[in-house]
Every structure is written in C-alpha cells, then in structure tokens.
Amino acid sequence: MIQAETERDTIRKEAATAREEAARLRGQVEVLQTQAADLMRALAALHAAEGEAKPATPPVKGKKSE
C-alpha cells in the first residue's frame, strides 16, 4: 500500500508541474499574439502613411480548450 501511495504522490506532483508549465506557456503565447497584433497595426499604419494602405486583418485568437 505504501508503494501505491508513493506512486500516487509522485504522479500528482508531476501533474501539478505539467499544469504550471502549461499555464506559463499559455501566458507566453498570449504575449506573443499581442505583440504580433501590435506589429501588424504598426505596419498597417506605416503603409497607410505611405499611401499603400491595405486593410489590416484582426489577429487570430487561439482556441481555448476549456
């Protein structure tokens, strides 16, 4: 029984670590999406100022699995 409890505790710790890593990566993706959208807006403004205006497409948001 002790071995099963030890394995259970180890698996729980690994699952918690995986959840934390997933949350960290999700945050990084959101930051990158925001930066990309800001860059696209800046490029669109630059092109508009140069007379080469093209409609800017809105950023594509990632799908949430929950």
N, CA, C and O atoms as CSV, one atom per row, in Angstrom:
chain,resi,resn,atom,element,x,y,z
A,1,MET,N,N,0.827,-1.194,0.000
A,1,MET,CA,C,0.000,0.000,0.000
A,1,MET,C,C,0.869,1.255,0.000
A,1,MET,O,O,0.528,2.240,-0.654
A,2,ILE,N,N,1.970,1.232,0.713
A,2,ILE,CA,C,2.858,2.387,0.788
A,2,ILE,C,C,3.418,2.716,-0.593
A,2,ILE,O,O,3.525,3.887,-0.955
A,3,GLN,N,N,3.771,1.700,-1.357
A,3,GLN,CA,C,4.322,1.931,-2.691
A,3,GLN,C,C,3.274,2.595,-3.590
A,3,GLN,O,O,3.605,3.496,-4.360
A,4,ALA,N,N,2.032,2.163,-3.499
A,4,ALA,CA,C,0.964,2.758,-4.305
A,4,ALA,C,C,0.758,4.221,-3.924
A,4,ALA,O,O,0.548,5.069,-4.792
A,5,GLU,N,N,0.819,4.514,-2.632
A,5,GLU,CA,C,0.672,5.904,-2.181
A,5,GLU,C,C,1.834,6.762,-2.660
A,5,GLU,O,O,1.638,7.914,-3.046
A,6,THR,N,N,3.023,6.215,-2.638
A,6,THR,CA,C,4.204,6.945,-3.105
A,6,THR,C,C,4.089,7.236,-4.595
A,6,THR,O,O,4.377,8.345,-5.046
A,7,GLU,N,N,3.668,6.232,-5.352
A,7,GLU,CA,C,3.481,6.433,-6.789
A,7,GLU,C,C,2.406,7.483,-7.051
A,7,GLU,O,O,2.570,8.337,-7.922
A,8,ARG,N,N,1.313,7.421,-6.304
A,8,ARG,CA,C,0.230,8.395,-6.454
A,8,ARG,C,C,0.739,9.807,-6.189
A,8,ARG,O,O,0.444,10.729,-6.949
A,9,ASP,N,N,1.503,9.978,-5.111
A,9,ASP,CA,C,2.040,11.293,-4.771
A,9,ASP,C,C,2.989,11.802,-5.852
A,9,ASP,O,O,2.975,12.984,-6.192
A,10,THR,N,N,3.806,10.911,-6.384
A,10,THR,CA,C,4.735,11.294,-7.452
A,10,THR,C,C,3.972,11.735,-8.692
A,10,THR,O,O,4.310,12.742,-9.315
A,11,ILE,N,N,2.952,10.985,-9.043
A,11,ILE,CA,C,2.144,11.325,-10.221
A,11,ILE,C,C,1.433,12.655,-10.010
A,11,ILE,O,O,1.342,13.457,-10.940
A,12,ARG,N,N,0.933,12.902,-8.816
A,12,ARG,CA,C,0.268,14.181,-8.530
A,12,ARG,C,C,1.242,15.353,-8.663
A,12,ARG,O,O,0.893,16.403,-9.202
A,13,LYS,N,N,2.459,15.163,-8.166
A,13,LYS,CA,C,3.466,16.229,-8.278
A,13,LYS,C,C,3.814,16.489,-9.739
A,13,LYS,O,O,3.948,17.640,-10.154
A,14,GLU,N,N,3.960,15.425,-10.514
A,14,GLU,CA,C,4.269,15.579,-11.936
A,14,GLU,C,C,3.123,16.273,-12.671
A,14,GLU,O,O,3.358,17.105,-13.547
A,15,ALA,N,N,1.898,15.934,-12.318
A,15,ALA,CA,C,0.733,16.567,-12.949
A,15,ALA,C,C,0.676,18.053,-12.599
A,15,ALA,O,O,0.365,18.880,-13.456
A,16,ALA,N,N,0.972,18.392,-11.357
A,16,ALA,CA,C,0.980,19.798,-10.949
A,16,ALA,C,C,2.060,20.571,-11.700
A,16,ALA,O,O,1.836,21.702,-12.132
A,17,THR,N,N,3.220,19.963,-11.850
A,17,THR,CA,C,4.307,20.599,-12.598
A,17,THR,C,C,3.899,20.810,-14.052
A,17,THR,O,O,4.179,21.860,-14.629
A,18,ALA,N,N,3.249,19.832,-14.637
A,18,ALA,CA,C,2.799,19.945,-16.033
A,18,ALA,C,C,1.755,21.052,-16.178
A,18,ALA,O,O,1.778,21.800,-17.156
A,19,ARG,N,N,0.837,21.163,-15.209
A,19,ARG,CA,C,-0.168,22.232,-15.259
A,19,ARG,C,C,0.483,23.604,-15.165
A,19,ARG,O,O,0.092,24.527,-15.880
A,20,GLU,N,N,1.473,23.745,-14.286
A,20,GLU,CA,C,2.178,25.021,-14.149
A,20,GLU,C,C,2.904,25.381,-15.436
A,20,GLU,O,O,2.876,26.535,-15.866
A,21,GLU,N,N,3.543,24.413,-16.044
A,21,GLU,CA,C,4.259,24.645,-17.302
A,21,GLU,C,C,3.277,25.039,-18.407
A,21,GLU,O,O,3.560,25.942,-19.195
A,22,ALA,N,N,2.139,24.375,-18.466
A,22,ALA,CA,C,1.126,24.703,-19.474
A,22,ALA,C,C,0.615,26.127,-19.275
A,22,ALA,O,O,0.423,26.856,-20.247
A,23,ALA,N,N,0.396,26.523,-18.039
A,23,ALA,CA,C,-0.065,27.885,-17.761
A,23,ALA,C,C,0.991,28.906,-18.162
A,23,ALA,O,O,0.661,29.958,-18.710
A,24,ARG,N,N,2.248,28.607,-17.895
A,24,ARG,CA,C,3.339,29.513,-18.263
A,24,ARG,C,C,3.410,29.661,-19.782
A,24,ARG,O,O,3.542,30.771,-20.298
A,25,LEU,N,N,3.322,28.555,-20.485
A,25,LEU,CA,C,3.377,28.593,-21.947
A,25,LEU,C,C,2.164,29.312,-22.533
A,25,LEU,O,O,2.285,30.044,-23.515
A,26,ARG,N,N,1.000,29.101,-21.927
A,26,ARG,CA,C,-0.208,29.793,-22.384
A,26,ARG,C,C,-0.024,31.303,-22.264
A,26,ARG,O,O,-0.420,32.056,-23.154
A,27,GLY,N,N,0.578,31.740,-21.163
A,27,GLY,CA,C,0.852,33.160,-20.976
A,27,GLY,C,C,1.810,33.693,-22.023
A,27,GLY,O,O,1.626,34.798,-22.534
A,28,GLN,N,N,2.826,32.918,-22.343
A,28,GLN,CA,C,3.785,33.344,-23.365
A,28,GLN,C,C,3.119,33.467,-24.731
A,28,GLN,O,O,3.406,34.400,-25.481
A,29,VAL,N,N,2.239,32.537,-25.054
A,29,VAL,CA,C,1.534,32.590,-26.338
A,29,VAL,C,C,0.672,33.850,-26.403
A,29,VAL,O,O,0.639,34.525,-27.432
A,30,GLU,N,N,-0.019,34.168,-25.319
A,30,GLU,CA,C,-0.857,35.366,-25.299
A,30,GLU,C,C,-0.019,36.623,-25.511
A,30,GLU,O,O,-0.431,37.529,-26.236
A,31,VAL,N,N,1.154,36.684,-24.882
A,31,VAL,CA,C,2.042,37.835,-25.056
A,31,VAL,C,C,2.503,37.929,-26.506
A,31,VAL,O,O,2.508,39.016,-27.084
A,32,LEU,N,N,2.886,36.816,-27.089
A,32,LEU,CA,C,3.334,36.817,-28.484
A,32,LEU,C,C,2.211,37.225,-29.437
A,32,LEU,O,O,2.455,37.935,-30.412
A,33,GLN,N,N,0.994,36.785,-29.164
A,33,GLN,CA,C,-0.136,37.179,-30.004
A,33,GLN,C,C,-0.378,38.683,-29.916
A,33,GLN,O,O,-0.662,39.329,-30.924
A,34,THR,N,N,-0.268,39.234,-28.720
A,34,THR,CA,C,-0.443,40.672,-28.537
A,34,THR,C,C,0.643,41.441,-29.265
A,34,THR,O,O,0.364,42.441,-29.926
A,35,GLN,N,N,1.876,40.982,-29.148
A,35,GLN,CA,C,2.983,41.649,-29.832
A,35,GLN,C,C,2.805,41.589,-31.345
A,35,GLN,O,O,3.048,42.577,-32.038
A,36,ALA,N,N,2.389,40.451,-31.856
A,36,ALA,CA,C,2.183,40.312,-33.296
A,36,ALA,C,C,1.074,41.247,-33.770
A,36,ALA,O,O,1.194,41.870,-34.825
A,37,ALA,N,N,-0.002,41.346,-32.998
A,37,ALA,CA,C,-1.097,42.245,-33.365
A,37,ALA,C,C,-0.624,43.696,-33.363
A,37,ALA,O,O,-0.977,44.466,-34.256
A,38,ASP,N,N,0.169,44.069,-32.368
A,38,ASP,CA,C,0.708,45.431,-32.307
A,38,ASP,C,C,1.607,45.715,-33.505
A,38,ASP,O,O,1.542,46.796,-34.090
A,39,LEU,N,N,2.433,44.758,-33.867
A,39,LEU,CA,C,3.311,44.936,-35.027
A,39,LEU,C,C,2.508,45.065,-36.321
A,39,LEU,O,O,2.838,45.882,-37.181
A,40,MET,N,N,1.465,44.265,-36.454
A,40,MET,CA,C,0.627,44.354,-37.654
A,40,MET,C,C,-0.052,45.715,-37.741
A,40,MET,O,O,-0.150,46.294,-38.823
A,41,ARG,N,N,-0.523,46.228,-36.603
A,41,ARG,CA,C,-1.137,47.560,-36.603
A,41,ARG,C,C,-0.113,48.626,-36.975
A,41,ARG,O,O,-0.426,49.550,-37.726
A,42,ALA,N,N,1.105,48.506,-36.456
A,42,ALA,CA,C,2.158,49.470,-36.777
A,42,ALA,C,C,2.499,49.412,-38.261
A,42,ALA,O,O,2.681,50.452,-38.894
A,43,LEU,N,N,2.586,48.219,-38.815
A,43,LEU,CA,C,2.865,48.084,-40.247
A,43,LEU,C,C,1.731,48.654,-41.089
A,43,LEU,O,O,1.974,49.311,-42.101
A,44,ALA,N,N,0.504,48.405,-40.677
A,44,ALA,CA,C,-0.645,48.937,-41.409
A,44,ALA,C,C,-0.624,50.460,-41.380
A,44,ALA,O,O,-0.913,51.105,-42.388
A,45,ALA,N,N,-0.286,51.034,-40.240
A,45,ALA,CA,C,-0.208,52.492,-40.131
A,45,ALA,C,C,0.912,53.028,-41.014
A,45,ALA,O,O,0.757,54.077,-41.640
A,46,LEU,N,N,2.022,52.332,-41.070
A,46,LEU,CA,C,3.143,52.752,-41.907
A,46,LEU,C,C,2.749,52.719,-43.382
A,46,LEU,O,O,3.039,53.655,-44.126
A,47,HIS,N,N,2.096,51.650,-43.798
A,47,HIS,CA,C,1.654,51.531,-45.186
A,47,HIS,C,C,0.609,52.598,-45.511
A,47,HIS,O,O,0.613,53.156,-46.608
A,48,ALA,N,N,-0.274,52.878,-44.574
A,48,ALA,CA,C,-1.294,53.904,-44.792
A,48,ALA,C,C,-0.631,55.267,-44.961
A,48,ALA,O,O,-1.053,56.068,-45.794
A,49,ALA,N,N,0.397,55.524,-44.177
A,49,ALA,CA,C,1.109,56.796,-44.266
A,49,ALA,C,C,1.848,56.919,-45.591
A,49,ALA,O,O,2.041,58.026,-46.092
A,50,GLU,N,N,2.258,55.805,-46.155
A,50,GLU,CA,C,2.973,55.803,-47.432
A,50,GLU,C,C,2.017,55.748,-48.618
A,50,GLU,O,O,2.460,55.774,-49.766
A,51,GLY,N,N,0.727,55.674,-48.361
A,51,GLY,CA,C,-0.249,55.618,-49.442
A,51,GLY,C,C,-0.464,54.227,-50.000
A,51,GLY,O,O,-1.075,54.077,-51.058
A,52,GLU,N,N,0.022,53.212,-49.318
A,52,GLU,CA,C,-0.138,51.824,-49.766
A,52,GLU,C,C,-1.068,51.066,-48.825
A,52,GLU,O,O,-0.851,49.893,-48.521
A,53,ALA,N,N,-2.086,51.748,-48.383
A,53,ALA,CA,C,-2.952,51.176,-47.350
A,53,ALA,C,C,-3.619,49.893,-47.834
A,53,ALA,O,O,-4.200,49.833,-48.918
A,54,LYS,N,N,-3.513,48.894,-47.006
A,54,LYS,CA,C,-4.206,47.627,-47.220
A,54,LYS,C,C,-4.984,47.365,-45.942
A,54,LYS,O,O,-4.514,47.706,-44.856
A,55,PRO,N,N,-6.145,46.776,-46.046
A,55,PRO,CA,C,-6.910,46.520,-44.825
A,55,PRO,C,C,-6.156,45.560,-43.911
A,55,PRO,O,O,-5.691,44.501,-44.333
A,56,ALA,N,N,-6.052,45.957,-42.669
A,56,ALA,CA,C,-5.383,45.102,-41.681
A,56,ALA,C,C,-6.363,44.039,-41.216
A,56,ALA,O,O,-7.526,44.334,-40.940
A,57,THR,N,N,-5.902,42.834,-41.132
A,57,THR,CA,C,-6.753,41.756,-40.645
A,57,THR,C,C,-6.607,41.676,-39.136
A,57,THR,O,O,-5.509,41.861,-38.610
A,58,PRO,N,N,-7.691,41.405,-38.438
A,58,PRO,CA,C,-7.596,41.294,-36.984
A,58,PRO,C,C,-6.766,40.071,-36.604
A,58,PRO,O,O,-6.712,39.097,-37.355
A,59,PRO,N,N,-6.121,40.119,-35.441
A,59,PRO,CA,C,-5.306,38.974,-35.026
A,59,PRO,C,C,-6.178,37.750,-34.787
A,59,PRO,O,O,-7.322,37.861,-34.347
A,60,VAL,N,N,-5.629,36.602,-35.077
A,60,VAL,CA,C,-6.332,35.340,-34.865
A,60,VAL,C,C,-6.080,34.907,-33.434
A,60,VAL,O,O,-4.934,34.738,-33.015
A,61,LYS,N,N,-7.139,34.732,-32.702
A,61,LYS,CA,C,-7.012,34.306,-31.313
A,61,LYS,C,C,-6.934,32.791,-31.261
A,61,LYS,O,O,-7.590,32.094,-32.034
A,62,GLY,N,N,-6.117,32.290,-30.333
A,62,GLY,CA,C,-6.015,30.850,-30.152
A,62,GLY,C,C,-7.285,30.301,-29.548
A,62,GLY,O,O,-7.957,30.981,-28.773
A,63,LYS,N,N,-7.612,29.084,-29.897
A,63,LYS,CA,C,-8.795,28.442,-29.339
A,63,LYS,C,C,-8.491,27.969,-27.934
A,63,LYS,O,O,-7.427,27.409,-27.669
A,64,LYS,N,N,-9.428,28.198,-27.046
A,64,LYS,CA,C,-9.278,27.696,-25.686
A,64,LYS,C,C,-9.916,26.321,-25.620
A,64,LYS,O,O,-11.022,26.104,-26.115
A,65,SER,N,N,-9.218,25.427,-25.018
A,65,SER,CA,C,-9.710,24.049,-24.970
A,65,SER,C,C,-10.687,23.834,-23.832
A,65,SER,O,O,-11.256,22.751,-23.692
A,66,GLU,N,N,-10.883,24.862,-23.019
A,66,GLU,CA,C,-11.794,24.696,-21.880
A,66,GLU,C,C,-13.019,25.530,-22.067
A,66,GLU,O,O,-13.905,25.525,-21.212
